[in-house]
């Protein structure tokens, strides 16, 4: 992967990570106090679901690592080439 492509992927990743916060800040800026009830509900929902989302993320990353490692590990264990 070239430097340009890597930089583009990093910029897109950063934009995706910043977008939800930017949207919520814009909503608060545009609506002022009228957005407080919605933002409070969004906050409560996020706090309630954070542990589940984290667990799913760790599980998916673990499964990807296992799937990418099992072939070479079995090959090494069986003395294959």
Secondary structure, 3 states (H helix, E strand, C coil): CCHHHHHHHHHHHHHHHHHHHHHHHHHHHHHHHHHHHHHHHHHHHHHHHHHHHHHHHHHHHHHHHHHHHHHHHHHHHCCCC
